[in-house]
Amino acid sequence: MDESSLEPHYVTVKGREKILTEIKGAAKKADKIFIATDPDREGEAIGWHLAHEMKGMEDRIFRVLFHEITPPP
């Protein structure tokens, strides 16, 4: 087995193609794109994949990290 066979191949989750197309369409019209996810591995993976899908828009993408959103007492 050579290293090239270990290259990951990403696919869009079945049934989520429409929402991804909508997000990418909105991103094309935006001056800035803020990707805000949970700080866990799943959130980071989602953020990475969204940014990866937005080819040609990298200079407008900003990552935002929320640790907690709690209403005031």
C-alpha positions, -999 to 999 in steps of 0.1 A, spaced: 0 0 0 14 34 -10 7 67 7 -15 79 -22 -40 52 -14 -45 68 20 -58 101 6 -92 109 22 -122 111 -1 -150 134 12 -186 131 1 -216 151 10 -240 133 34 -269 120 14 -299 144 17 -277 174 25 -268 184 -11 -296 210 -13 -286 228 19 -249 228 9 -258 243 -25 -279 270 -7 -250 278 17 -225 281 -12 -249 303 -31 -254 327 -2 -216 327 4 -209 338 -32 -230 369 -26 -214 377 8 -185 401 15 -174 380 45 -182 344 55 -182 335 92 -181 298 100 -191 294 136 -191 259 151 -189 242 184 -153 237 196 -156 199 196 -142 175 169 -176 173 151 -179 211 150 -144 215 138 -149 189 111 -181 206 99 -163 240 98 -134 225 78 -157 208 53 -177 240 47 -146 260 42 -132 233 19 -164 234 -2 -161 272 -8 -132 271 -33 -122 306 -45 -137 323 -15 -109 315 10 -99 352 15 -134 360 28 -137 330 52 -133 337 89 -137 310 116 -155 320 148 -154 299 180 -182 299 205 -175 283 239 -208 290 254 -240 310 246 -261 313 278 -290 337 283 -285 362 312 -301 351 345 
